Amino acid sequence: MKRSLLKAMATGVAVCAAQPALAQVDLTSMDVRDLRPEVQRRYDEALAATTNPSVLASLGSSYMYASEAKVWCGIATGFLKNSIRDKESLTRCEKYHRLMTQPAPAAPMVAMPEPPPPRPRSAACDSPLAATLFFDWDSVVLPTNADETLAFVTDNKDACGWNSFTVTGHTDRSGSDGYNDSLSRRRAEAVAARLQATGLNASALTVSGRGESEPKVSTADGERNPTNRRVEVTASN
């Protein structure tokens, strides 16, 4: 027994993983003289499998089947020493040895998902003006629709190939030139800060204020005009 066990362990391969499934054999119908070596072989292979490092590490069904085969083949061997063919132990010995030696099922093939299609290029990509935000009089507070307006810039950045953005602030003509220059710059900085918060790099942004020098609508000096109180974001690649 020791010699056959050492031989099984010396192969270095788990019997339960390496051998193809054997044809089912009815041990209960065999002669006692033929049964003894058959049962002993199954016991030795099961014992070798339960001490194999790879089987021990898995602690899966292979280990369970090998443990059961070792137990039941050992019980059957005990009966056979007294020339007794115990039907239950022989049946279970063969059953678990067969399960132990059958190859592991192949891992199911998992199809890799198709990559998402590229975002279609928007017609707006051809316009340099990507966004315009309008401000209240003498205010640098972003309008309530600022996030929605700036989302167009960030959502289309990759599809349009934009990598450079100019943020330019403007005012109406209701204040002094010096005050409006400062106010327009602060408006542009507020918009630039929000763009950075959405993920744009500061190095991609050019920020400036033009005061009241570039009105969208011509007005008399000193007139408050909501259309001129704005920040424009232009994009290029």
C-alpha positions as CSV (number, residue, x, y, z in Angstrom):
1,M,0.0,0.0,0.0
2,K,2.8,2.4,0.9
3,R,4.6,1.7,-2.3
4,S,1.5,2.4,-4.4
5,L,0.7,5.6,-2.5
6,L,4.2,7.0,-2.9
7,K,4.0,6.3,-6.6
8,A,0.7,8.2,-6.9
9,M,2.1,11.2,-5.0
10,A,5.4,11.2,-6.9
11,T,3.7,12.1,-10.1
12,G,3.2,15.6,-8.6
13,V,-0.1,16.0,-10.4
14,A,-3.5,15.9,-8.8
15,V,-5.3,12.8,-10.0
16,C,-8.6,14.6,-9.8
17,A,-7.5,17.3,-12.2
18,A,-5.3,15.4,-14.7
19,Q,-7.0,12.2,-15.6
20,P,-10.0,11.9,-17.9
21,A,-13.1,10.4,-16.5
22,L,-13.1,6.6,-16.3
23,A,-15.9,4.5,-17.5
24,Q,-18.3,3.6,-14.7
25,V,-17.5,0.1,-13.2
26,D,-19.8,-2.0,-11.1
27,L,-17.4,-3.0,-8.4
28,T,-20.1,-5.0,-6.6
29,S,-20.2,-7.5,-9.5
30,M,-16.5,-8.2,-9.4
31,D,-14.8,-11.2,-7.7
32,V,-13.2,-10.4,-4.4
33,R,-9.8,-11.3,-5.7
34,D,-10.1,-8.8,-8.5
35,L,-11.8,-6.2,-6.3
36,R,-8.9,-5.8,-3.8
37,P,-6.4,-4.2,-6.2
38,E,-9.1,-2.1,-7.9
39,V,-10.3,-0.7,-4.6
40,Q,-6.8,-0.3,-3.3
41,R,-5.8,1.7,-6.4
42,R,-8.8,4.0,-6.0
43,Y,-8.0,4.5,-2.3
44,D,-4.3,5.4,-3.0
45,E,-5.3,7.9,-5.8
46,A,-7.9,9.5,-3.5
47,L,-5.4,9.8,-0.6
48,A,-2.8,11.3,-3.0
49,A,-5.3,13.8,-4.2
50,T,-6.3,14.9,-0.7
51,T,-2.6,15.7,0.0
52,N,-1.9,17.5,-3.2
53,P,-1.1,21.2,-2.6
54,S,-3.2,22.4,-5.5
55,V,-6.2,20.5,-4.4
56,L,-5.8,21.6,-0.8
57,A,-5.5,25.2,-1.9
58,S,-8.8,25.0,-3.9
59,L,-10.9,23.3,-1.3
60,G,-13.5,22.9,-4.0
61,S,-15.5,20.0,-5.3
62,S,-12.3,18.1,-6.3
63,Y,-11.1,18.0,-2.7
64,M,-14.6,17.0,-1.5
65,Y,-14.9,14.1,-4.0
66,A,-11.3,12.9,-3.2
67,S,-12.1,13.0,0.6
68,E,-15.3,11.0,0.1
69,A,-13.5,8.5,-2.2
70,K,-10.8,8.0,0.4
71,V,-13.3,7.3,3.1
72,W,-15.5,4.9,1.2
73,C,-12.7,3.1,-0.5
74,G,-11.0,2.7,2.8
75,I,-14.2,1.2,4.3
76,A,-14.6,-1.2,1.3
77,T,-10.9,-2.3,1.8
78,G,-11.6,-3.1,5.4
79,F,-14.5,-5.4,4.4
80,L,-12.5,-7.0,1.6
81,K,-9.8,-8.0,4.1
82,N,-12.5,-10.3,5.4
83,S,-13.6,-11.3,1.9
84,I,-16.8,-9.3,2.2
85,R,-18.2,-7.3,-0.7
86,D,-20.0,-4.4,1.0
87,K,-22.3,-3.0,-1.6
88,E,-22.7,0.5,-0.1
89,S,-19.0,1.2,0.4
90,L,-18.1,-0.3,-3.0
91,T,-20.8,1.8,-4.8
92,R,-19.8,5.0,-3.0
93,C,-16.1,4.3,-3.5
94,E,-16.6,4.0,-7.3
95,K,-19.0,6.9,-7.4
96,Y,-16.7,9.5,-5.7
97,H,-13.6,8.2,-7.4
98,R,-15.3,8.7,-10.8
99,L,-16.3,12.2,-9.8
100,M,-12.8,12.9,-8.5
101,T,-11.2,11.9,-11.8
102,Q,-13.5,13.6,-14.2
103,P,-12.1,16.7,-15.8
104,A,-13.1,20.1,-14.5
105,P,-15.7,21.8,-16.6
106,A,-14.3,24.4,-19.0
107,A,-14.7,28.0,-18.0
108,P,-17.6,29.6,-19.9
109,M,-16.6,31.9,-22.7
110,V,-17.4,35.5,-21.8
111,A,-17.9,37.8,-24.7
112,M,-16.2,41.1,-24.4
113,P,-18.6,44.0,-24.7
114,E,-18.3,46.1,-27.8
115,P,-16.7,49.5,-27.2
116,P,-19.2,52.3,-27.3
117,P,-19.4,54.1,-30.7
118,P,-17.6,57.4,-30.9
119,R,-19.7,60.4,-30.0
120,P,-21.0,61.9,-33.3
121,R,-19.6,65.3,-34.2
122,S,-22.0,68.1,-33.6
123,A,-22.6,70.8,-36.1
124,A,-21.9,73.2,-33.3
125,C,-18.2,72.1,-33.4
126,D,-17.8,74.3,-36.4
127,S,-18.7,77.4,-34.5
128,P,-15.9,79.0,-32.4
129,L,-18.4,80.4,-29.9
130,A,-19.1,77.4,-27.6
131,A,-21.1,79.2,-24.8
132,T,-22.4,82.5,-23.7
133,L,-23.5,83.3,-20.1
134,F,-25.4,86.5,-19.2
135,F,-25.0,88.3,-15.9
136,D,-27.2,90.5,-13.7
137,W,-26.2,94.2,-13.5
138,D,-23.0,94.8,-11.5
139,S,-22.8,91.1,-10.6
140,V,-20.2,88.3,-10.9
141,V,-22.7,85.6,-9.7
142,L,-23.1,82.9,-12.3
143,P,-26.5,82.7,-13.8
144,T,-28.8,79.8,-12.7
145,N,-28.4,78.1,-16.1
146,A,-24.6,78.2,-16.0
147,D,-24.0,74.5,-15.5
148,E,-26.4,73.6,-18.3
149,T,-24.7,76.1,-20.6
150,L,-21.2,75.0,-19.8
151,A,-22.1,71.3,-20.0
152,F,-22.2,71.7,-23.8
153,V,-18.5,72.7,-23.7
154,T,-17.4,69.7,-21.6
155,D,-19.7,67.2,-23.2
156,N,-18.5,68.1,-26.7
157,K,-14.8,68.7,-26.0
158,D,-13.6,65.3,-27.1
159,A,-16.0,64.9,-30.1
160,C,-15.1,68.4,-31.4
161,G,-11.4,68.0,-30.7
162,W,-11.3,71.1,-28.6
163,N,-8.2,71.6,-26.5
164,S,-8.0,75.4,-26.0
165,F,-10.6,77.7,-24.6
166,T,-10.8,81.5,-24.4
167,V,-13.0,82.9,-21.6
168,T,-13.8,86.6,-22.2
169,G,-15.8,88.8,-19.9
170,H,-17.9,91.9,-21.0
171,T,-20.0,94.6,-19.4
172,D,-22.6,97.1,-20.4
173,R,-21.9,100.8,-20.5
174,S,-23.4,101.8,-17.2
175,G,-20.1,102.2,-15.2
176,S,-16.7,103.8,-15.7
177,D,-14.2,102.2,-18.0
178,G,-11.8,101.2,-15.2
179,Y,-14.6,99.6,-13.1
180,N,-16.0,97.8,-16.1
181,D,-12.6,96.4,-17.0
182,S,-12.3,94.9,-13.6
183,L,-15.9,93.7,-13.5
184,S,-15.6,91.9,-16.9
185,R,-12.4,90.2,-15.7
186,R,-14.0,88.9,-12.5
187,R,-16.9,87.6,-14.5
188,A,-14.6,85.7,-16.8
189,E,-12.7,84.3,-13.8
190,A,-15.9,83.0,-12.3
191,V,-16.8,81.1,-15.5
192,A,-13.2,79.8,-15.8
193,A,-13.4,78.5,-12.2
194,R,-16.6,76.6,-13.0
195,L,-15.1,75.1,-16.1
196,Q,-12.1,73.9,-14.1
197,A,-14.5,72.4,-11.6
198,T,-16.0,70.3,-14.4
199,G,-12.6,68.9,-15.3
200,L,-11.0,71.3,-17.7
201,N,-7.3,72.0,-17.1
202,A,-6.4,75.6,-16.2
203,S,-3.6,75.4,-18.8
204,A,-6.2,75.1,-21.5
205,L,-8.0,78.3,-20.5
206,T,-7.1,81.9,-21.5
207,V,-9.1,84.4,-19.4
208,S,-9.5,88.1,-20.1
209,G,-11.9,91.0,-19.6
210,R,-12.8,93.5,-22.3
211,G,-14.9,95.8,-20.1
212,E,-17.5,97.7,-22.2
213,S,-15.3,98.0,-25.3
214,E,-16.9,95.2,-27.3
215,P,-20.7,95.4,-26.8
216,K,-22.9,92.9,-28.4
217,V,-25.6,95.6,-28.8
218,S,-24.6,99.2,-29.4
219,T,-26.1,101.5,-26.7
220,A,-25.6,105.0,-25.4
221,D,-23.0,105.5,-22.7
222,G,-24.4,104.8,-19.3
223,E,-27.2,102.5,-20.5
224,R,-27.8,99.2,-18.7
225,N,-28.2,96.4,-21.2
226,P,-28.5,92.7,-20.2
227,T,-27.3,91.4,-23.6
228,N,-23.9,93.2,-23.1
229,R,-23.4,91.8,-19.6
230,R,-21.9,88.5,-20.6
231,V,-19.0,86.0,-20.7
232,E,-18.2,84.2,-24.0
233,V,-16.4,81.0,-24.2
234,T,-14.7,80.2,-27.5
235,A,-13.1,76.9,-28.3
236,S,-10.4,75.8,-30.8
237,N,-8.1,72.8,-31.5
